[in-house]
Amino acid sequence: MVFEWTYHEYQSKTKNSLENIKSAHVMRWGVKSDTRLFGLISPKTGQSEGFDVDMARAVTKQIAKDQGTKIKPEFTPVTISSKIQLIKNNQLDAVAASMTITPERAKIVDFSNPYFPAGQSILVKKNSGIKNIQQLNNPKSTIIGVMGTMAMETTKKFAPKAKLIAMPDNSQAFSALQSGQGDAMTTDNAILYGFCQQSKDVAVVGGTFTNQPYGLAMDKGQTDLQKAVNRALKEIRADGTYDRLIKKWFGNIPGLDWRELTK
């Protein structure tokens, strides 16, 4: 992937992101708007709400405290295809969007330490009889996912014989499962548990078959910001903020013990 910059953009990119945040008193975050539990548009406020959004707020508040200044978070909806581009274009300081830490992405952006222990699972209709992904490894099975995600690539390894359907986002993938276009939907377990809240007719089965933790993403080389974010993550774990947010968003999901997510 090749990115081209104007001279003004190049000047902006060569500055220290943390210093820019402190000077502007604003930290610009990219968050999801289509993912239940992590980032979903509220019909009441018209703004994204979820665990990632609250984490971004908590990290911003802690960085402001550590730096001895006022900083407010500013949120921009991002998609799978836009989140890295917006960082590289200097339109965002960081992304909190259930983003899996991968070697490929780490060549383009820098990640914080993991902040959520995600793993890939499958979601099926309760009357399907499907208990794990191994049952789907045949030409008659269809698995639905989201285009451009690590989950789609991983599924090819665990169920290479199955047919795969890639949808634009998680909501459309879930709708496809409900309408019978596939036998299972696959993505990260916590995202799938969000759909269990939405419908009593589906269930997450088979546990996780990958270990793919989420990280907060920043532009490559912004070491000061990365250190500040990691320090903030450590501090909000120590003061109980992290556990409180995990319980808030994942404490009432059938079949999920929120305490397991805090380890």
N, C-alpha and C positions, 0 to 999 in steps of 0.2 A: 504494500500500500504506500503510495507516494502522496505527500502533502506539500502544497506550494503556499508560500506566505508572501504577503505584501511587506514592504519595508516597515510600515507602522506595526503590523502584526509581529514581525520579527523583533522589533524593539520591545514590544510588550512581552513576548515570550522569553526574552533574555533577562527580564526583571525577576526579582524574587517573589514568588506567589504569596508567601506568607506576609511579606512586607506590603504587598498590594492589598491584601485582605485587611490588614491593620490600618492602612491609610484610608481605604474606602469604608471601613467599618461594616463591611458586608462580605459574607462568604457565599459564593454562588454554587448551589448544588443542583445536580441533575437527579431526578427521582422518577420512578415509574408512575403511570396513571392508570394502568390496566391490570394490576396484580393485587388481588385480595390479600390482606394481611400485611403486605409490604408497601404498596403504593397504589391507591385506588381513588379516583375522583369521588368526593362526597357530594351527593345531590343537594345537601343543605348548604355547603359552603362553596362548592365549585372548585375546591382545592384538593390536592392529593393528600391522603391520610394513610398511615400505616407504620409498621415497625421501622422501615428504612427512613421514613420522614422524621419520626421521633428520634432515631439515632443521630441523624444529621443535626437536628436541633440540639441534642445533648452534647455532641462533639463540638459544635460551634460555641455553645455556652461555656464549655470547659476550656476551649482554646482562648476565648476572650478573658476568662478568669486567669489563666496561666500567663497570658501576655499583658495583663493589666490594662485592658482597654475594652471598649464596647464593640461587639460584632454581632450583627443580626444575620440569620440565614435567609437566603433568597432561593426560591425553588423554581426549576424549569422542568417540565415533563420531557422525558427522553424515551426513545425506543431502543430496541436491540441494535439497530443499525446506526442510530445517531449519537449514542452516548460517548463513544470514543472520539468521534469527529468533533463534537462540541468542546471536548477537553482540548484537543489539538488546535482548534480554532480560537482558543483563549476566550470562549464564551462561558465556560464553567471552570470553577476552581477544583471541584471534586464531584464524584458520582457516588450516590448511595442507591443502588438499583439492583439488589440481589444479583450481584455480578460475581461469577465464579472466577477465582484466581487460577489462571492457566499460564504456562510458559509462553504461549504464543502472544497472549495479551500483554504479558510482562515485558515483552520486547518494545511495546509501544507506549504503555503507561506504567506508572509505579503504583503498587498496592500497599495498603496498610496491612498490619497484622490481621489475621482472620477475625471477623466479628460475628459470624453466624455459621454453625456447623452443618451446612447443607449436605444432602446426599440424594442421589436420584432414586425415584420410586415410580410405581405405576398406579394409576387410578382406573378403576373398573366399575361397571354396574354391579350392584350387590348380588344380582341373580345370575351373573355370568359364569360362575364356577371357576373363574381364573384365580389362581393363588400366588403366582409369581411370574416373572418375565420369561423364565425358561419354557413355560407352557406356550408362549407366543412365538417361539422360534420355529415357525413353519410357514409355508407359502400361503396358507389359508388365513393367517392372522394379519390384522392391520393395526398398526400403532400410530397414534396421532401425537405430534409434537409441534414445536414452534421453530420456524425457519431461522437459521443462523445461530442456533444455540448449541452449547456443548452437549446437551442431552440428546440431540438428534444424532450426533457423531458417536456418542457412547452407545446408543441403542443398536447401532450397526454392529458393534462388537459383541453385545450380549444376545441379540436376536437377529443374526445376519440373514436369516431366511424369511423374516417377516416383511410385509409391505409397509412402507412408511409414508405418512401424509404430513406435510409441513404446512402449518397455518401461520398467518401473520402475527398473532399474539395469543396469550394464554386464554383469554376469554373466548376467542373464536375456536381454539382447540377444544375447550370444554364443551362448547355448543355442538361441535362436530361429534364428540363422544355421545352426548345426550341424544342426538338425532340418529345415532346408529351408523355413522360413517366409519367407525373403527371399533376395535375390541377393547382398546385401552388408550389412555393418555399418559404421556411420560414427561416429567420435568422434575424439579427439585421437590423433595418431600413436603417441605413447609408450604410451598405454593399449592400443592395438591390438597393439603389439609384445609386450605382456605375454601376450596370447592366443596369439601365435605360439610363445611358450615353452611354453604349455600344450598346444598341438596342432600336429603337423607337417603337418596337412592344410589349413592356412589360410596366407594370405600377405597382407601389406600391399602394395598396388599403386598406381601412379600418382603417388607422391610426395605432398607436401602441397599443398593448394589454398587454404589460408588461413594467416595469421600471427596466432596467438592465444595470446600468452605468458601464463603463470600468474603470479599475485601472491598474497602473503600478505594476508589481509583482516583489518581491525580496525574498530572502531566509528568512525563519522564524527566528526571533530573531535579525535581523540586524537593530536594532533600530536607530543607528546613520545614516545609509544610508536612511532609511525610512523618518527620519526627514529632511534630506538634500533634498530628492526628493520632499517632500511636501512643503518645503520652496521655492524650485525652481519653482514648479507649481504655487504657490501663486504669485511669483514675475513676471513670464512671463505672467500671467493674468493682473497684474497691469500695466506692461509697454506696453501692446498692442500686444505682440508677439502672444499670444494665438488667439486673434481675427483675426490677419493677417493670421495665418495658417488655421484657420477654413474657412475663406473667400477664400483662395487659393485653397483648396481642395473641398469645398462644395458650393462655391458661384455661380456656373453656372449649377446647377442641376434643371431641370424643376420640379415644385411642392414642392420644398424645400426652405424655407427661412433660410439661413445660420445664421441669427441673433438669431433665436430660439435656436440654439445650443450653444450660448455663455452665456445664462442666468444661 
